[in-house]
Amino acid sequence: MTKHPSGSAVKATTAPRHLVALAIVGGALIAFQVNKTDATRASLQSVTDMARRLGQLNDQDVSVVAQLLARPARTARTADPATQFGEHTHV
């Protein structure tokens, strides 16, 4: 008699490659949007290019990233946490 795995047992799952690629590109995209540094820009460009070359991103995905990278950088945020969220100290 053949044994079949129990439906209640925990099973390992592996996400499809394109979903893993989107998650990695998405993480790099969020890091770039938040930090706007040369390092996060390079990381986003690198992971997007690699995912594209591996066939895991479609032209629309690549276009969205390219449009975001083409936008001019905003002025750098201040390092003062009090003014970071619109709060101002008055003397």
N, CA, C and O atoms as a GROMACS GRO file, in nm:
protein
  364
    1MET      N    1   0.084  -0.117   0.000
    1MET     CA    2   0.000   0.000   0.000
    1MET      C    3   0.090   0.124   0.000
    1MET      O    4   0.187   0.130   0.075
    2THR      N    5   0.057   0.221  -0.082
    2THR     CA    6   0.135   0.343  -0.095
    2THR      C    7   0.092   0.443   0.011
    2THR      O    8  -0.027   0.465   0.034
    3LYS      N    9   0.190   0.504   0.076
    3LYS     CA   10   0.160   0.607   0.176
    3LYS      C   11   0.154   0.742   0.106
    3LYS      O   12   0.237   0.772   0.019
    4HIS      N   13   0.059   0.822   0.144
    4HIS     CA   14   0.046   0.958   0.091
    4HIS      C   15   0.075   1.056   0.204
    4HIS      O   16   0.039   1.031   0.319
    5PRO      N   17   0.140   1.167   0.170
    5PRO     CA   18   0.169   1.264   0.276
    5PRO      C   19   0.040   1.318   0.339
    5PRO      O   20  -0.061   1.336   0.272
    6SER      N   21   0.047   1.340   0.466
    6SER     CA   22  -0.067   1.393   0.540
    6SER      C   23  -0.093   1.538   0.500
    6SER      O   24   0.001   1.614   0.479
    7GLY      N   25  -0.219   1.574   0.490
    7GLY     CA   26  -0.255   1.711   0.455
    7GLY      C   27  -0.224   1.809   0.567
    7GLY      O   28  -0.218   1.930   0.542
    8SER      N   29  -0.206   1.760   0.689
    8SER     CA   30  -0.180   1.850   0.801
    8SER      C   31  -0.031   1.874   0.824
    8SER      O   32   0.006   1.959   0.905
    9ALA      N   33   0.054   1.801   0.754
    9ALA     CA   34   0.198   1.819   0.771
    9ALA      C   35   0.242   1.951   0.707
    9ALA      O   36   0.188   1.993   0.605
   10VAL      N   37   0.340   2.014   0.767
   10VAL     CA   38   0.395   2.137   0.712
   10VAL      C   39   0.477   2.102   0.588
   10VAL      O   40   0.562   2.013   0.592
   11LYS      N   41   0.450   2.173   0.480
   11LYS     CA   42   0.521   2.147   0.355
   11LYS      C   43   0.601   2.271   0.316
   11LYS      O   44   0.556   2.384   0.333
   12ALA      N   45   0.719   2.247   0.264
   12ALA     CA   46   0.801   2.358   0.216
   12ALA      C   47   0.746   2.405   0.082
   12ALA      O   48   0.706   2.324  -0.002
   13THR      N   49   0.744   2.534   0.064
   13THR     CA   50   0.701   2.589  -0.065
   13THR      C   51   0.810   2.680  -0.118
   13THR      O   52   0.880   2.747  -0.042
   14THR      N   53   0.821   2.682  -0.246
   14THR     CA   54   0.916   2.770  -0.311
   14THR      C   55   0.838   2.862  -0.403
   14THR      O   56   0.761   2.816  -0.487
   15ALA      N   57   0.859   2.992  -0.388
   15ALA     CA   58   0.789   3.089  -0.472
   15ALA      C   59   0.842   3.081  -0.614
   15ALA      O   60   0.960   3.052  -0.635
   16PRO      N   61   0.756   3.107  -0.712
   16PRO     CA   62   0.804   3.112  -0.850
   16PRO      C   63   0.913   3.218  -0.865
   16PRO      O   64   0.914   3.320  -0.795
   17ARG      N   65   1.004   3.193  -0.958
   17ARG     CA   66   1.120   3.281  -0.976
   17ARG      C   67   1.082   3.426  -1.001
   17ARG      O   68   1.147   3.516  -0.949
   18HIS      N   69   0.978   3.449  -1.081
   18HIS     CA   70   0.942   3.588  -1.111
   18HIS      C   71   0.893   3.661  -0.987
   18HIS      O   72   0.912   3.782  -0.975
   19LEU      N   73   0.830   3.589  -0.894
   19LEU     CA   74   0.786   3.653  -0.770
   19LEU      C   75   0.904   3.686  -0.679
   19LEU      O   76   0.905   3.789  -0.613
   20VAL      N   77   1.002   3.598  -0.676
   20VAL     CA   78   1.123   3.624  -0.600
   20VAL      C   79   1.195   3.745  -0.659
   20VAL      O   80   1.241   3.833  -0.586
   21ALA      N   81   1.204   3.750  -0.792
   21ALA     CA   82   1.268   3.864  -0.858
   21ALA      C   83   1.195   3.994  -0.827
   21ALA      O   84   1.258   4.095  -0.798
   22LEU      N   85   1.062   3.991  -0.832
   22LEU     CA   86   0.984   4.111  -0.801
   22LEU      C   87   1.005   4.154  -0.656
   22LEU      O   88   1.011   4.273  -0.627
   23ALA      N   89   1.015   4.059  -0.565
   23ALA     CA   90   1.038   4.092  -0.424
   23ALA      C   91   1.174   4.158  -0.405
   23ALA      O   92   1.187   4.254  -0.330
   24ILE      N   93   1.276   4.106  -0.473
   24ILE     CA   94   1.410   4.163  -0.460
   24ILE      C   95   1.415   4.303  -0.521
   24ILE      O   96   1.469   4.396  -0.461
   25VAL      N   97   1.359   4.317  -0.641
   25VAL     CA   98   1.356   4.449  -0.706
   25VAL      C   99   1.271   4.545  -0.622
   25VAL      O  100   1.307   4.662  -0.606
   26GLY      N  101   1.160   4.497  -0.568
   26GLY     CA  102   1.075   4.581  -0.484
   26GLY      C  103   1.147   4.631  -0.360
   26GLY      O  104   1.132   4.747  -0.322
   27GLY      N  105   1.224   4.544  -0.297
   27GLY     CA  106   1.302   4.586  -0.180
   27GLY      C  107   1.405   4.691  -0.216
   27GLY      O  108   1.424   4.788  -0.143
   28ALA      N  109   1.472   4.671  -0.329
   28ALA     CA  110   1.571   4.770  -0.375
   28ALA      C  111   1.502   4.901  -0.412
   28ALA      O  112   1.557   5.008  -0.388
   29LEU      N  113   1.384   4.892  -0.469
   29LEU     CA  114   1.308   5.011  -0.507
   29LEU      C  115   1.267   5.091  -0.384
   29LEU      O  116   1.279   5.213  -0.382
   30ILE      N  117   1.219   5.022  -0.282
   30ILE     CA  118   1.181   5.091  -0.158
   30ILE      C  119   1.303   5.156  -0.094
   30ILE      O  120   1.296   5.270  -0.049
   31ALA      N  121   1.414   5.084  -0.089
   31ALA     CA  122   1.537   5.141  -0.031
   31ALA      C  123   1.578   5.267  -0.106
   31ALA      O  124   1.619   5.366  -0.045
   32PHE      N  125   1.567   5.264  -0.239
   32PHE     CA  126   1.604   5.382  -0.318
   32PHE      C  127   1.507   5.497  -0.293
   32PHE      O  128   1.550   5.611  -0.277
   33GLN      N  129   1.377   5.468  -0.289
   33GLN     CA  130   1.278   5.573  -0.267
   33GLN      C  131   1.295   5.639  -0.130
   33GLN      O  132   1.273   5.759  -0.115
   34VAL      N  133   1.334   5.561  -0.031
   34VAL     CA  134   1.350   5.613   0.105
   34VAL      C  135   1.481   5.687   0.121
   34VAL      O  136   1.484   5.797   0.176
   35ASN      N  137   1.590   5.628   0.074
   35ASN     CA  138   1.723   5.682   0.102
   35ASN      C  139   1.780   5.774  -0.006
   35ASN      O  140   1.853   5.867   0.027
   36LYS      N  141   1.749   5.749  -0.132
   36LYS     CA  142   1.796   5.832  -0.244
   36LYS      C  143   1.948   5.848  -0.244
   36LYS      O  144   1.999   5.958  -0.269
   37THR      N  145   2.020   5.741  -0.217
   37THR     CA  146   2.166   5.748  -0.220
   37THR      C  147   2.218   5.686  -0.349
   37THR      O  148   2.147   5.613  -0.418
   38ASP      N  149   2.344   5.716  -0.379
   38ASP     CA  150   2.407   5.655  -0.497
   38ASP      C  151   2.412   5.503  -0.482
   38ASP      O  152   2.396   5.430  -0.580
   39ALA      N  153   2.435   5.456  -0.360
   39ALA     CA  154   2.444   5.312  -0.336
   39ALA      C  155   2.310   5.243  -0.360
   39ALA      O  156   2.305   5.136  -0.421
   40THR      N  157   2.200   5.304  -0.313
   40THR     CA  158   2.069   5.241  -0.334
   40THR      C  159   2.027   5.250  -0.480
   40THR      O  160   1.959   5.161  -0.531
   41ARG      N  161   2.067   5.357  -0.548
   41ARG     CA  162   2.041   5.369  -0.693
   41ARG      C  163   2.114   5.258  -0.768
   41ARG      O  164   2.055   5.191  -0.852
   42ALA      N  165   2.242   5.239  -0.736
   42ALA     CA  166   2.322   5.136  -0.804
   42ALA      C  167   2.265   4.997  -0.776
   42ALA      O  168   2.261   4.912  -0.866
   43SER      N  169   2.222   4.974  -0.654
   43SER     CA  170   2.163   4.844  -0.619
   43SER      C  171   2.035   4.819  -0.698
   43SER      O  172   2.016   4.710  -0.751
   44LEU      N  173   1.949   4.919  -0.706
   44LEU     CA  174   1.825   4.906  -0.782
   44LEU      C  175   1.854   4.880  -0.930
   44LEU      O  176   1.792   4.793  -0.991
   45GLN      N  177   1.948   4.955  -0.985
   45GLN     CA  178   1.984   4.934  -1.126
   45GLN      C  179   2.038   4.793  -1.147
   45GLN      O  180   2.005   4.727  -1.245
   46SER      N  181   2.122   4.749  -1.056
   46SER     CA  182   2.186   4.618  -1.068
   46SER      C  183   2.085   4.503  -1.061
   46SER      O  184   2.085   4.415  -1.147
   47VAL      N  185   1.999   4.504  -0.960
   47VAL     CA  186   1.904   4.393  -0.946
   47VAL      C  187   1.800   4.395  -1.057
   47VAL      O  188   1.754   4.290  -1.101
   48THR      N  189   1.761   4.514  -1.101
   48THR     CA  190   1.665   4.524  -1.211
   48THR      C  191   1.725   4.470  -1.340
   48THR      O  192   1.660   4.395  -1.413
   49ASP      N  193   1.850   4.507  -1.367
   49ASP     CA  194   1.917   4.459  -1.488
   49ASP      C  195   1.934   4.308  -1.485
   49ASP      O  196   1.911   4.240  -1.585
   50MET      N  197   1.973   4.255  -1.370
   50MET     CA  198   1.993   4.110  -1.360
   50MET      C  199   1.860   4.036  -1.379
   50MET      O  200   1.855   3.937  -1.451
   51ALA      N  201   1.755   4.083  -1.314
   51ALA     CA  202   1.624   4.018  -1.327
   51ALA      C  203   1.574   4.026  -1.472
   51ALA      O  204   1.512   3.932  -1.522
   52ARG      N  205   1.600   4.138  -1.538
   52ARG     CA  206   1.561   4.152  -1.678
   52ARG      C  207   1.637   4.054  -1.766
   52ARG      O  208   1.578   3.987  -1.851
   53ARG      N  209   1.769   4.045  -1.745
   53ARG     CA  210   1.852   3.954  -1.826
   53ARG      C  211   1.814   3.808  -1.804
   53ARG      O  212   1.827   3.726  -1.894
   54LEU      N  213   1.767   3.775  -1.684
   54LEU     CA  214   1.724   3.639  -1.656
   54LEU      C  215   1.581   3.611  -1.704
   54LEU      O  216   1.530   3.500  -1.690
   55GLY      N  217   1.517   3.714  -1.760
   55GLY     CA  218   1.382   3.697  -1.813
   55GLY      C  219   1.274   3.696  -1.707
   55GLY      O  220   1.164   3.645  -1.732
   56GLN      N  221   1.303   3.750  -1.590
   56GLN     CA  222   1.207   3.747  -1.479
   56GLN      C  223   1.127   3.876  -1.465
   56GLN      O  224   1.034   3.882  -1.385
   57LEU      N  225   1.163   3.980  -1.540
   57LEU     CA  226   1.087   4.105  -1.541
   57LEU      C  227   1.040   4.131  -1.683
   57LEU      O  228   1.114   4.105  -1.779
   58ASN      N  229   0.919   4.181  -1.697
   58ASN     CA  230   0.872   4.215  -1.830
   58ASN      C  231   0.908   4.360  -1.862
   58ASN      O  232   0.959   4.432  -1.777
   59ASP      N  233   0.881   4.402  -1.984
   59ASP     CA  234   0.917   4.537  -2.028
   59ASP      C  235   0.848   4.645  -1.944
   59ASP      O  236   0.906   4.750  -1.919
   60GLN      N  237   0.726   4.619  -1.902
   60GLN     CA  238   0.654   4.717  -1.821
   60GLN      C  239   0.720   4.735  -1.684
   60GLN      O  240   0.733   4.847  -1.636
   61ASP      N  241   0.762   4.626  -1.622
   61ASP     CA  242   0.832   4.634  -1.493
   61ASP      C  243   0.960   4.716  -1.507
   61ASP      O  244   0.988   4.804  -1.425
   62VAL      N  245   1.036   4.687  -1.610
   62VAL     CA  246   1.162   4.758  -1.634
   62VAL      C  247   1.135   4.905  -1.661
   62VAL      O  248   1.210   4.991  -1.616
   63SER      N  249   1.029   4.934  -1.735
   63SER     CA  250   0.993   5.073  -1.767
   63SER      C  251   0.958   5.152  -1.641
   63SER      O  252   0.997   5.268  -1.629
   64VAL      N  253   0.886   5.091  -1.549
   64VAL     CA  254   0.849   5.159  -1.424
   64VAL      C  255   0.975   5.198  -1.346
   64VAL      O  256   0.986   5.310  -1.298
   65VAL      N  257   1.068   5.105  -1.334
   65VAL     CA  258   1.193   5.133  -1.262
   65VAL      C  259   1.272   5.241  -1.334
   65VAL      O  260   1.326   5.332  -1.270
   66ALA      N  261   1.279   5.234  -1.467
   66ALA     CA  262   1.353   5.334  -1.544
   66ALA      C  263   1.294   5.474  -1.525
   66ALA      O  264   1.368   5.571  -1.514
   67GLN      N  265   1.161   5.483  -1.521
   67GLN     CA  266   1.096   5.613  -1.499
   67GLN      C  267   1.130   5.669  -1.362
   67GLN      O  268   1.155   5.789  -1.348
   68LEU      N  269   1.131   5.584  -1.260
   68LEU     CA  270   1.164   5.630  -1.125
   68LEU      C  271   1.310   5.675  -1.117
   68LEU      O  272   1.341   5.773  -1.050
   69LEU      N  273   1.398   5.602  -1.184
   69LEU     CA  274   1.539   5.640  -1.182
   69LEU      C  275   1.564   5.768  -1.262
   69LEU      O  276   1.661   5.839  -1.235
   70ALA      N  277   1.478   5.798  -1.358
   70ALA     CA  278   1.495   5.918  -1.441
   70ALA      C  279   1.451   6.045  -1.371
   70ALA      O  280   1.490   6.155  -1.410
   71ARG      N  281   1.370   6.031  -1.266
   71ARG     CA  282   1.324   6.150  -1.194
   71ARG      C  283   1.441   6.217  -1.124
   71ARG      O  284   1.528   6.150  -1.068
   72PRO      N  285   1.443   6.350  -1.126
   72PRO     CA  286   1.551   6.418  -1.054
   72PRO      C  287   1.538   6.396  -0.903
   72PRO      O  288   1.428   6.388  -0.849
   73ALA      N  289   1.651   6.387  -0.839
   73ALA     CA  290   1.653   6.367  -0.694
   73ALA      C  291   1.602   6.492  -0.625
   73ALA      O  292   1.632   6.604  -0.665
   74ARG      N  293   1.524   6.471  -0.520
   74ARG     CA  294   1.477   6.584  -0.439
   74ARG      C  295   1.592   6.632  -0.352
   74ARG      O  296   1.696   6.567  -0.343
   75THR      N  297   1.572   6.746  -0.291
   75THR     CA  298   1.676   6.796  -0.201
   75THR      C  299   1.693   6.698  -0.086
   75THR      O  300   1.597   6.634  -0.044
   76ALA      N  301   1.814   6.688  -0.038
   76ALA     CA  302   1.844   6.594   0.070
   76ALA      C  303   1.766   6.631   0.195
   76ALA      O  304   1.743   6.748   0.224
   77ARG      N  305   1.726   6.529   0.268
   77ARG     CA  306   1.656   6.552   0.395
   77ARG      C  307   1.752   6.604   0.499
   77ARG      O  308   1.873   6.578   0.495
   78THR      N  309   1.698   6.676   0.591
   78THR     CA  310   1.780   6.725   0.701
   78THR      C  311   1.810   6.612   0.798
   78THR      O  312   1.730   6.519   0.812
   79ALA      N  313   1.921   6.620   0.865
   79ALA     CA  314   1.957   6.517   0.961
   79ALA      C  315   1.890   6.540   1.096
   79ALA      O  316   1.892   6.452   1.182
   80ASP      N  317   1.830   6.658   1.117
   80ASP     CA  318   1.766   6.691   1.243
   80ASP      C  319   1.630   6.620   1.252
   80ASP      O  320   1.539   6.652   1.175
   81PRO      N  321   1.615   6.524   1.344
   81PRO     CA  322   1.489   6.449   1.352
   81PRO      C  323   1.369   6.538   1.383
   81PRO      O  324   1.256   6.502   1.348
   82ALA      N  325   1.389   6.652   1.448
   82ALA     CA  326   1.278   6.740   1.482
   82ALA      C  327   1.216   6.801   1.358
   82ALA      O  328   1.095   6.826   1.355
   83THR      N  329   1.295   6.826   1.255
   83THR     CA  330   1.242   6.886   1.133
   83THR      C  331   1.209   6.783   1.027
   83THR      O  332   1.151   6.817   0.924
   84GLN      N  333   1.245   6.658   1.050
   84GLN     CA  334   1.222   6.554   0.951
   84GLN      C  335   1.073   6.533   0.925
   84GLN      O  336   1.035   6.500   0.813
   85PHE      N  337   0.990   6.551   1.025
   85PHE     CA  338   0.848   6.526   1.010
   85PHE      C  339   0.767   6.656   1.011
   85PHE      O  340   0.650   6.655   1.049
   86GLY      N  341   0.828   6.764   0.971
   86GLY     CA  342   0.757   6.890   0.960
   86GLY      C  343   0.750   6.969   1.089
   86GLY      O  344   0.687   7.075   1.093
   87GLU      N  345   0.811   6.920   1.194
   87GLU     CA  346   0.812   6.993   1.320
   87GLU      C  347   0.926   7.094   1.317
   87GLU      O  348   1.035   7.064   1.268
   88HIS      N  349   0.900   7.210   1.368
   88HIS     CA  350   1.004   7.313   1.368
   88HIS      C  351   1.022   7.366   1.509
   88HIS      O  352   0.924   7.385   1.582
   89THR      N  353   1.145   7.388   1.546
   89THR     CA  354   1.172   7.446   1.678
   89THR      C  355   1.188   7.596   1.661
   89THR      O  356   1.263   7.642   1.575
   90HIS      N  357   1.118   7.670   1.741
   90HIS     CA  358   1.125   7.816   1.735
   90HIS      C  359   1.194   7.868   1.860
   90HIS      O  360   1.172   7.819   1.970
   91VAL      N  361   1.277   7.967   1.840
   91VAL     CA  362   1.351   8.023   1.952
   91VAL      C  363   1.292   8.156   1.990
   91VAL      O  364   1.341   8.220   2.083
   0.00000   0.00000   0.00000
